[in-house]
Amino acid sequence: MTIKRGGIRLAKRLDEVGFSDIVQIRNKVMTMRAEGLQVHALHGGEPYFETPEPIKYAAIRALVENQTHYAPSSGIPALRAALVEKLARKNKIRVTTDEVIVTVGGSQALYAAFQSVLDPGDDALVFSPYWTPIGDLVTGAQARPLLVPTITARRNGIRRTLEQFSTPKTRAIYYNTPQNPSGLVFTRAEAEEVAAFAIERDLIVIADEAYEDLVYDGEHVSIASLPGMEERTITCFTFSKTFAMTGWRAGYAVAKEPFMTALRKIVLYSTNGVATPVQHAMLYALKITDSEHVWRRQEYRKRRDLLVKGLNEVGLECDPPAGAFYAFPNVAKIHKNSRTAAQILLEKAHIATIPGSVFGAQGEGHLRFGYAITIPEIEACVEALRAFLA
């Protein structure tokens, strides 16, 4: 008897899920450096400083004290309690320990959020330009990202623009502030417009607050803190940017039921939680005073101002970003196609950036310059730009 088989193939839901262009650029930079070339690396998303020593020692202490066994998949109780306190104090989000879950970085929190709320055929509104993986996280849930131009929304009205781009199948809004790649920070009034629209249409908001501690102009407003939003918002956080813990894979999500049960299932059956020593390091990180965050923010502001001044002086028009650690200048002077512009800069001036088009169509014509590097590195980049564009 002949048995008919479907053949060896991947699950169809992965057909439209790609790999990050940023990783490909990072690999190119590594190759150039291996060849002995100096490359001005402004393509990355890493803090300029190392993980603070006390956080590292907290992880070492946990290892020495044999805190290496299974922990609750949602997170150790002490850490979740500390997160509840931080959320109430800093974000004005009041939850219980049962409404907080520790995740493998902010990325797992976002993955779990989209998987929890999107069904095949659903639509999700995404402010654009947006952090590259978001489109793939939506399509990986067999849903469709609907790109909402952020600049247009700010000019014409947030709520009005959301109405124009929404469909009957819209189920969620991806809301990121401060934004990657533009550094834009939504105002409280704008957050209230998004909230009003979500409540009116009975939508879920997936809030990405990775850069919550990096706001230079204005204030950071957690949308879940607004009236009527706690029960319809999944907020995703990371320790990566604030504490320079990118490689630790330390994050968390906050949500009410029924979303928290779904988040727990996804974490349980994917990673079964975060490494126990990492959680003890996270717990210590939460003890770091706000004054240190203020000092770090001042250092980022110096870098921002230095880079933005240099970009404008060479004719790459750029407004100072209100948050995060990226500048997003118009690079039509180099080339109207951002991929071509990035390639020219890398090959001719040895400056590594990220093409704006990888952040959605609304990013075309721009390049992302990351300024989470040393001041001498920024100065060297500006000089290389001057020499190239002279």
C-alpha positions in Angstrom: 0.0 0.0 0.0 1.3 3.5 -0.9 1.1 6.1 1.8 0.7 9.6 0.5 2.7 12.2 2.5 2.7 15.9 2.4 6.4 16.0 2.0 9.1 17.5 4.2 8.2 21.2 4.7 8.0 23.9 7.3 4.7 25.0 8.9 3.0 27.4 6.5 2.7 30.0 9.3 6.4 30.6 8.9 6.3 31.3 5.2 6.2 35.1 5.6 8.4 35.3 8.7 11.9 36.5 7.8 15.2 37.2 9.5 16.4 40.5 10.8 18.2 42.8 8.4 20.0 44.2 11.5 21.7 40.8 12.1 22.9 40.7 8.5 24.4 44.2 8.8 26.1 43.2 12.1 27.6 40.2 10.4 29.0 42.4 7.6 30.6 44.7 10.1 32.2 41.8 11.8 33.6 40.6 8.5 35.0 44.0 7.7 36.7 44.3 11.1 38.1 40.8 10.7 39.7 42.1 7.5 41.5 44.8 9.5 39.1 47.7 8.5 38.0 50.3 11.0 34.3 50.6 11.1 32.3 53.2 12.9 29.5 51.1 14.4 26.3 53.1 14.8 24.1 50.2 13.8 23.7 48.6 17.2 21.1 48.7 20.0 23.4 48.0 23.0 23.9 50.5 25.9 27.3 52.2 25.9 28.2 50.8 29.4 28.6 47.4 30.9 26.2 45.6 33.3 26.9 47.3 36.7 29.2 45.2 38.9 26.7 44.7 41.8 24.2 43.1 39.4 26.9 40.7 38.1 27.9 39.8 41.7 24.2 39.1 42.6 24.2 36.5 39.8 27.5 35.0 41.1 26.2 35.0 44.6 23.1 33.1 43.5 25.3 30.5 41.8 27.5 30.1 44.9 24.4 29.7 47.1 23.0 27.0 44.7 20.1 29.1 43.5 20.3 27.0 40.3 17.2 24.8 40.6 13.8 25.1 39.0 12.0 28.3 39.8 8.3 29.0 39.3 7.9 29.4 35.5 6.2 32.8 36.1 9.2 34.1 38.2 10.5 33.9 41.7 8.1 35.4 44.3 10.6 38.0 45.6 11.2 39.3 42.0 7.6 39.5 41.1 6.9 41.4 44.4 9.6 43.9 43.6 8.2 44.4 40.1 4.8 45.1 41.5 6.3 47.8 43.7 8.3 49.3 40.8 5.2 49.3 38.5 3.1 51.1 41.1 5.8 53.7 41.9 7.3 54.4 38.5 4.6 53.5 35.9 1.4 54.1 38.0 0.3 50.6 37.0 -1.2 48.8 40.1 -1.2 45.1 39.8 -0.8 42.0 42.0 2.1 39.5 41.8 -0.3 37.2 39.9 -0.5 39.8 37.2 3.3 39.9 36.5 5.3 37.3 34.7 9.1 37.2 34.2 10.2 36.5 30.6 13.3 35.7 28.5 13.8 39.3 27.5 11.2 41.8 26.3 11.2 39.8 23.1 9.5 36.8 24.7 7.0 39.1 26.4 6.1 40.6 23.0 6.0 37.2 21.3 3.7 35.8 24.0 1.5 38.9 23.8 0.9 38.6 20.1 0.4 34.9 20.3 -2.1 35.3 23.1 -4.4 37.8 21.4 -4.2 37.3 17.6 -6.0 34.7 15.7 -5.4 33.8 12.0 -6.9 36.5 9.8 -6.9 39.2 12.5 -5.4 42.7 11.9 -3.1 44.6 14.3 -2.5 48.3 14.0 1.3 49.1 14.2 2.6 52.6 14.5 5.3 52.9 11.9 8.3 53.1 11.6 8.5 50.3 14.0 11.1 47.9 15.6 11.8 45.4 12.8 10.7 42.1 14.5 7.2 43.4 15.3 6.0 42.8 11.7 7.2 39.2 11.9 5.7 38.6 15.3 2.3 39.6 13.9 2.6 37.6 10.8 3.9 34.7 12.8 0.6 34.7 14.6 -1.0 34.5 11.1 -2.3 38.0 11.4 -1.7 41.1 9.4 0.2 44.2 10.5 -1.5 47.5 9.4 1.1 50.2 9.4 0.0 53.5 10.8 2.3 56.4 9.9 3.2 58.0 13.2 4.1 61.4 11.7 0.8 61.5 9.8 -1.1 60.5 13.0 0.6 63.3 15.0 -0.2 65.8 12.3 -3.8 64.8 11.5 -4.8 63.4 14.9 -4.0 60.1 16.5 -7.6 58.9 16.8 -8.6 60.1 13.4 -5.7 58.3 11.8 -6.3 55.1 13.6 -9.9 55.2 12.4 -8.7 55.5 8.8 -6.3 52.5 9.0 -8.5 50.2 11.1 -10.6 47.4 9.6 -13.4 45.2 11.0 -10.8 42.5 11.7 -8.6 44.8 13.8 -8.1 43.3 17.2 -5.0 44.9 18.7 -2.7 48.0 18.6 1.0 47.8 19.0 2.0 50.9 21.0 5.7 51.7 21.5 7.0 54.7 23.4 9.8 55.8 23.3 9.9 54.5 19.7 12.6 52.5 18.0 13.9 53.7 15.5 12.8 57.3 15.6 13.2 58.2 19.3 9.7 59.7 19.2 7.9 59.9 22.6 4.1 60.0 22.6 2.6 62.7 24.8 0.1 62.0 27.5 -2.6 63.6 25.3 -1.7 61.3 22.5 -1.7 58.2 24.8 -5.2 59.2 25.8 -6.3 59.3 22.2 -5.0 55.8 21.6 -6.7 54.7 24.8 -10.0 56.2 23.8 -9.9 54.6 20.4 -9.0 51.2 22.0 -11.9 51.4 24.5 -14.4 52.5 21.8 -13.4 49.7 19.4 -12.9 47.1 22.2 -9.3 46.6 21.2 -6.3 45.2 23.0 -3.1 47.3 23.4 0.3 45.6 23.4 2.6 48.3 24.9 6.3 48.1 24.4 8.2 50.2 27.0 11.7 49.0 26.4 13.1 52.5 26.6 11.0 53.8 29.5 14.1 55.2 31.3 15.5 57.0 28.3 13.2 60.1 27.9 15.0 63.4 27.4 12.1 65.7 26.4 8.6 65.2 27.9 7.5 62.3 30.1 7.1 58.6 29.8 3.4 57.6 30.2 2.5 53.9 30.6 -0.8 53.6 28.7 -2.0 50.9 31.1 -2.1 53.6 33.8 -4.8 55.5 32.0 -8.5 55.0 33.0 -10.0 51.8 31.6 -6.8 50.5 30.1 -5.4 48.1 32.7 -7.9 45.4 31.7 -7.1 45.7 28.0 -3.3 46.3 27.9 -0.4 43.8 27.9 2.7 45.9 28.8 6.1 44.5 27.9 9.3 45.6 29.6 13.0 44.7 29.5 16.1 45.1 31.7 18.3 45.3 28.6 18.4 49.0 28.0 18.1 50.5 31.5 20.7 48.1 33.1 22.8 47.1 30.1 21.6 43.5 30.4 21.0 42.7 26.7 22.7 39.3 26.9 21.0 38.3 30.2 17.6 38.0 28.4 15.7 39.5 31.3 12.2 41.0 30.8 8.7 40.8 32.1 5.1 41.4 31.1 2.1 42.8 33.0 -1.5 41.9 32.2 -4.9 41.2 33.7 -6.9 38.0 33.1 -7.6 36.4 30.7 -4.3 37.5 29.2 -2.1 36.4 32.0 -3.2 32.8 31.8 -2.3 32.8 28.1 1.1 34.4 28.8 1.8 31.8 31.4 1.0 28.9 29.0 3.3 30.3 26.3 6.2 30.8 28.8 5.7 27.5 30.4 5.7 25.5 27.2 8.5 27.4 25.5 11.2 28.2 28.1 9.6 27.2 31.4 10.8 30.5 32.8 14.0 32.5 33.1 17.3 31.1 34.4 17.2 31.3 38.2 20.5 33.1 38.7 19.4 35.7 36.1 16.2 36.4 38.2 18.3 37.1 41.3 20.4 39.5 39.3 17.1 41.2 38.1 16.0 41.4 41.7 19.2 43.3 42.7 18.9 45.6 39.6 15.6 46.9 40.9 17.4 48.1 44.0 19.6 50.5 42.0 18.5 54.1 42.8 16.8 56.4 40.3 19.7 58.8 40.6 21.9 56.4 38.7 19.3 56.3 35.9 19.3 60.1 35.8 23.1 60.2 35.5 23.0 57.6 32.6 20.3 59.6 30.9 22.5 62.8 31.1 25.3 60.8 29.4 23.0 59.7 26.6 21.8 63.3 26.2 25.4 64.4 25.6 25.8 61.8 22.9 22.5 62.6 21.3 23.2 66.3 21.1 26.7 65.7 19.7 25.5 63.3 17.0 22.5 65.3 16.0 24.6 68.5 15.8 27.1 66.7 13.5 24.4 65.2 11.3 22.7 68.6 10.7 26.1 70.3 10.0 26.8 67.9 7.2 23.4 68.3 5.7 21.6 65.2 7.0 18.5 66.8 8.5 17.6 65.4 11.9 15.4 66.6 14.8 16.7 65.7 18.3 15.0 62.5 19.3 12.9 62.8 22.5 13.8 59.3 23.8 15.6 56.0 23.2 19.2 56.2 21.8 18.8 56.5 18.1 18.9 59.4 15.6 16.8 59.0 12.4 18.0 61.6 9.9 16.8 62.2 6.3 19.6 60.9 4.1 18.3 61.9 0.6 21.6 63.8 0.2 23.4 60.4 0.1 20.7 58.4 -1.8 16.9 58.4 -1.7 16.9 54.6 -1.2 17.8 53.9 2.4 19.4 50.5 1.7 21.6 52.1 -1.0 22.4 55.0 1.3 23.4 52.5 4.1 25.5 50.5 1.7 27.3 53.6 0.4 28.1 54.8 3.9 29.4 51.4 5.0 31.6 50.8 1.9 32.8 54.4 1.3 33.0 55.9 4.8 33.0 52.7 6.9 30.0 53.9 8.9 27.5 51.2 9.8 23.9 52.3 10.1 20.5 50.6 9.6 18.3 51.4 6.5 15.1 53.1 7.5 13.1 50.8 5.1 13.6 47.8 7.4 11.4 49.6 10.0 8.5 49.8 7.6 7.8 51.9 4.4 7.5 55.0 6.6 11.2 54.7 7.4 12.3 55.0 3.8 14.7 57.8 3.1 16.1 57.7 6.6 19.0 55.8 8.4 19.1 54.8 12.0 22.2 56.0 13.8 22.6 54.5 17.3 24.4 56.8 19.7 24.8 54.3 22.6 28.5 54.4 22.1 31.4 56.4 23.5 31.8 60.1 22.8 35.1 59.6 21.0 33.4 57.1 18.7 30.7 59.6 17.9 33.2 62.3 17.2 35.1 60.0 14.9 31.9 59.1 13.0 31.0 62.8 12.6 34.5 63.5 11.2 34.2 60.5 8.8 30.8 61.9 7.6 32.4 65.4 7.1 35.2 63.9 5.0 32.8 61.8 3.0 30.2 64.5 2.3 32.7 67.4 1.8 
